[in-house]
Amino acid sequence: SAGDMSAEVDLMSTLFTCLDERRWDDVRPLLADGFEGTYTHTGERLDRDGFVRFQVDYPVRVRLAVEEVVAQGEHAVVRARVFSDEESHHVASFGTTSGGLLVSLVEVWAEDTGGTTS
């Protein structure tokens, strides 16, 4: 049940829910002042404001389906699918938390080549 979730699992789940529901004003407060987001497939590194702006400006309306969240200590990993009518990706997001906030997020994206999933 939700009550059994660790704070890290809860934080990551909340982040992904806010991103999926495009609740941009709820994303920034989840991120620490020194937050750094890294996209390994492009090499981009984004600070807190840059990360939020990246989400807001993303050119395609995508949905996020969380498939698994695992946490140990201050680390949490989310396995998710990010998809639209035109594209689908598998994403592994590695988060580090401190004081109830996300201090870093490293995302590894892979294109879904398994065909359409409608």
ZATI-140425 format. One line per 3 residues: number of its first residue (from 0); for each residue x, y, z of N, C-alpha, C. Coordinates in Angstrom, 3 decimals. Example, Ala and Ser with C-alpha at 12.3 -4.5 7.8 and 13.67 -1.06 7.14 Angstrom:
2
0 = 13.190:-5.690:7.800:12.300:-4.500:7.800:13.200:-3.300:7.800; 12.850:-2.250:7.080:13.670:-1.060:7.140:12.900:0.030:7.870
END
This chain:
118
0 = 0.832:-1.197:0.000:0.000:0.000:0.000:0.867:1.246:0.000; 0.248:2.371:-0.299:0.989:3.630:-0.380:1.651:3.968:0.952; 1.037:3.587:2.049:1.588:3.886:3.351:2.890:3.174:3.637
3 = 3.143:2.091:2.903:4.369:1.328:3.106:5.530:1.872:2.282; 5.260:2.803:1.368:6.299:3.289:0.484:7.326:4.112:1.245; 8.565:3.946:0.864:9.602:4.780:1.455:9.440:6.203:0.949
6 = 10.052:7.144:1.643:9.986:8.550:1.236:10.553:8.724:-0.167; 11.608:7.947:-0.510:12.240:8.071:-1.822:11.310:7.584:-2.927; 10.637:6.457:-2.666:9.685:5.934:-3.651:8.551:6.931:-3.839
9 = 8.072:7.476:-2.734:6.977:8.438:-2.777:7.382:9.689:-3.562; 8.592:10.185:-3.321:9.079:11.380:-4.007:9.156:11.149:-5.514; 9.741:10.028:-5.917:9.879:9.736:-7.343:8.514:9.518:-7.988
12 = 7.631:8.823:-7.292:6.285:8.596:-7.825:5.542:9.910:-7.999; 5.680:10.797:-7.014:5.041:12.111:-7.094:5.589:12.909:-8.260; 6.914:12.901:-8.440:7.528:13.619:-9.555:6.957:13.145:-10.880
15 = 6.910:11.830:-11.080:6.434:11.296:-12.354:4.948:11.576:-12.568; 4.174:11.559:-11.496:2.757:11.902:-11.605:2.600:13.359:-12.034; 3.378:14.251:-11.410:3.307:15.671:-11.765:3.731:15.900:-13.217
18 = 4.778:15.199:-13.656:5.223:15.340:-15.044:4.154:14.828:-16.000; 3.579:13.662:-15.699:2.564:13.084:-16.566:1.342:13.990:-16.650; 0.962:14.582:-15.520:-0.235:15.430:-15.472:0.067:16.886:-15.815
21 = 1.318:17.162:-16.188:1.753:18.493:-16.606:1.491:19.542:-15.521; 1.694:19.130:-14.261:1.537:20.046:-13.121:2.902:20.688:-12.846; 3.308:21.579:-13.757:4.663:22.129:-13.731:4.968:22.845:-12.433
24 = 3.993:23.558:-11.866:4.228:24.306:-10.637:4.479:23.384:-9.446; 4.094:22.118:-9.574:4.312:21.151:-8.495:5.652:20.420:-8.637; 6.314:20.570:-9.801:7.585:19.868:-10.042:8.729:20.554:-9.311
27 = 8.844:21.874:-9.481:9.994:22.609:-8.945:10.195:22.414:-7.443; 9.108:22.420:-6.618:9.301:22.248:-5.167:9.825:20.864:-4.774; 9.803:19.901:-5.686:10.325:18.566:-5.385:11.838:18.499:-5.574
30 = 12.402:19.527:-6.208:13.816:19.538:-6.575:14.617:20.435:-5.639; 15.766:19.936:-5.193:16.641:20.707:-4.308:17.255:21.898:-5.047; 17.747:22.884:-4.271:18.376:24.077:-4.861:19.478:23.716:-5.840
33 = 20.328:22.768:-5.467:21.457:22.405:-6.309:21.168:21.258:-7.263; 19.897:21.020:-7.549:19.496:19.894:-8.395:20.239:19.880:-9.725; 20.604:18.667:-10.156:21.166:18.493:-11.490:20.498:17.315:-12.167
36 = 19.926:17.577:-13.321:19.338:16.527:-14.142:20.263:16.224:-15.299; 20.496:14.946:-15.563:21.391:14.535:-16.646:20.667:13.573:-17.577; 20.760:13.846:-18.864:20.234:12.940:-19.887:21.426:12.281:-20.563
39 = 21.635:11.001:-20.270:22.847:10.344:-20.756:22.891:10.240:-22.274; 21.740:10.157:-22.921:21.729:9.957:-24.371:22.074:11.223:-25.145; 21.966:12.389:-24.501:22.318:13.638:-25.185:23.465:14.367:-24.490
42 = 23.784:13.958:-23.249:24.826:14.636:-22.502:24.370:15.927:-21.856; 23.080:16.250:-21.971:22.567:17.483:-21.377:22.601:17.400:-19.857; 22.964:18.515:-19.237:22.899:18.653:-17.788:22.077:19.902:-17.498
45 = 21.058:19.736:-16.664:20.131:20.829:-16.404:20.020:21.103:-14.911; 20.004:22.392:-14.550:19.752:22.748:-13.159:18.242:22.693:-12.917; 17.824:23.069:-11.718:16.408:22.945:-11.362:15.501:23.689:-12.342
48 = 15.790:24.964:-12.585:14.936:25.739:-13.486:15.014:25.208:-14.915; 16.210:24.788:-15.318:16.390:24.246:-16.661:15.616:22.952:-16.863; 15.584:22.123:-15.832:14.861:20.862:-15.888:13.364:21.112:-16.062
51 = 12.827:22.038:-15.265:11.401:22.357:-15.370:11.095:22.941:-16.743; 11.946:23.865:-17.215:11.745:24.499:-18.520:11.797:23.446:-19.631; 12.713:22.488:-19.526:12.823:21.403:-20.516:11.503:20.646:-20.613
54 = 10.898:20.344:-19.460:9.629:19.609:-19.453:8.511:20.435:-20.093; 8.443:21.713:-19.703:7.396:22.600:-20.217:7.513:22.745:-21.735; 8.756:22.876:-22.219:8.991:23.153:-23.641:9.075:21.906:-24.512
57 = 8.977:20.717:-23.908:9.123:19.491:-24.701:8.110:19.521:-25.839; 8.562:19.314:-27.085:7.703:19.577:-28.248:6.550:18.592:-28.455; 6.585:17.457:-27.795:5.550:16.442:-27.994:4.806:16.242:-26.678
60 = 3.492:16.113:-26.751:2.695:15.805:-25.552:2.846:14.319:-25.275; 3.593:13.997:-24.229:3.848:12.595:-23.911:3.147:12.212:-22.615; 2.945:10.925:-22.460:2.438:10.358:-21.215:3.570:9.566:-20.575
63 = 3.537:9.477:-19.243:4.533:8.703:-18.512:3.818:7.592:-17.765; 4.221:6.368:-18.042:3.653:5.221:-17.342:4.750:4.587:-16.503; 4.644:4.733:-15.182:5.634:4.151:-14.283:5.384:2.651:-14.186
66 = 6.434:1.870:-14.447:6.312:0.418:-14.415:6.916:-0.190:-13.155; 7.892:0.519:-12.564:8.541:-0.003:-11.354:9.283:1.117:-10.664; 9.258:1.117:-9.332:10.054:2.049:-8.537:10.750:1.240:-7.456
69 = 12.069:1.377:-7.377:12.854:0.667:-6.385:13.695:1.689:-5.640; 13.764:1.577:-4.331:14.555:2.533:-3.555:15.379:1.821:-2.500; 16.561:2.368:-2.271:17.407:1.905:-1.173:18.168:3.110:-0.656
72 = 18.012:3.385:0.627:18.672:4.557:1.188:18.194:5.820:0.492; 19.136:6.648:0.067:18.787:7.908:-0.587:18.692:7.779:-2.101; 18.689:6.543:-2.600:18.644:6.326:-4.047:17.330:5.671:-4.440
75 = 16.785:6.127:-5.558:15.552:5.540:-6.069:15.647:5.443:-7.583; 15.127:4.357:-8.114:15.139:4.130:-9.555:13.706:3.933:-10.031; 13.373:4.617:-11.110:12.070:4.449:-11.746:12.287:3.874:-13.132
78 = 11.538:2.815:-13.430:11.500:2.288:-14.796:10.150:2.673:-15.350; 10.161:3.388:-16.476:8.916:3.920:-17.017:8.910:3.840:-18.539; 7.718:4.031:-19.072:7.572:4.176:-20.512:7.059:5.580:-20.756
81 = 7.701:6.278:-21.689:7.287:7.617:-22.089:6.813:7.494:-23.528; 5.567:7.886:-23.759:5.014:7.617:-25.091:4.003:8.669:-25.530; 3.848:8.739:-26.837:2.811:9.547:-27.458:2.277:8.701:-28.607
84 = 1.418:9.284:-29.429:0.919:8.548:-30.590:2.043:8.278:-31.585; 3.083:9.116:-31.564:4.150:9.027:-32.564:5.394:8.288:-32.082; 5.604:8.215:-30.776:6.869:7.670:-30.285:6.678:6.959:-28.966
87 = 7.624:6.067:-28.677:7.592:5.366:-27.398:9.022:5.080:-26.973; 9.319:5.362:-25.701:10.655:5.135:-25.157:10.547:4.418:-23.820; 11.573:3.644:-23.522:11.734:3.080:-22.189:12.739:3.983:-21.484
90 = 12.435:4.353:-20.243:13.290:5.283:-19.515:13.605:4.715:-18.143; 14.880:4.754:-17.793:15.313:4.415:-16.439:15.816:5.711:-15.810; 15.221:6.083:-14.689:15.570:7.334:-14.017:16.160:7.020:-12.657
93 = 17.401:7.458:-12.445:18.130:7.195:-11.208:18.168:8.471:-10.387; 17.449:8.480:-9.278:17.363:9.678:-8.450:18.148:9.546:-7.163; 18.702:10.658:-6.716:19.334:10.747:-5.402:18.597:11.824:-4.628
96 = 18.237:11.498:-3.377:17.454:12.423:-2.573:18.230:12.853:-1.337; 17.818:13.982:-0.800:18.362:14.454:0.468:17.340:15.386:1.085; 17.023:15.158:2.345:16.074:16.015:3.033:14.709:16.053:2.382
99 = 14.313:14.964:1.754:12.997:14.898:1.135:12.893:15.540:-0.231; 14.037:15.961:-0.783:14.049:16.578:-2.108:14.970:15.799:-3.036; 14.738:15.942:-4.316:15.561:15.278:-5.313:16.771:16.163:-5.608
102 = 17.976:15.621:-5.399:19.184:16.413:-5.657:19.803:16.094:-7.008; 19.534:14.891:-7.528:20.003:14.587:-8.876:19.093:13.552:-9.504; 19.042:13.615:-10.827:18.259:12.657:-11.601:19.021:12.367:-12.876
105 = 19.407:11.111:-13.053:20.099:10.684:-14.268:19.129:9.812:-15.044; 18.832:10.215:-16.278:17.876:9.469:-17.079:18.559:8.801:-18.259; 18.226:7.534:-18.448:18.741:6.739:-19.561:17.535:6.377:-20.431
108 = 17.528:6.874:-21.657:16.411:6.654:-22.572:16.791:5.641:-23.640; 15.851:4.782:-23.981:16.030:3.835:-25.087:14.745:3.822:-25.910; 14.901:3.892:-27.207:13.733:3.864:-28.078:13.066:2.498:-27.999
111 = 11.744:2.504:-27.991:10.974:1.278:-27.991:10.856:0.804:-29.427; 11.552:-0.259:-29.777:11.521:-0.763:-31.149:10.655:-2.012:-31.275; 9.874:-2.278:-30.240:9.035:-3.475:-30.220:7.726:-3.324:-30.948
114 = 7.579:-2.272:-31.741:6.321:-2.064:-32.466:5.405:-1.154:-31.684; 4.264:-0.860:-32.252:3.315:0.052:-31.616:2.639:-0.645:-30.440; 2.316:0.148:-29.440:1.635:-0.379:-28.261:0.426:0.478:-27.990
117 = -0.583:0.316:-28.830:-1.790:1.131:-28.668:-2.898:0.288:-28.077
END
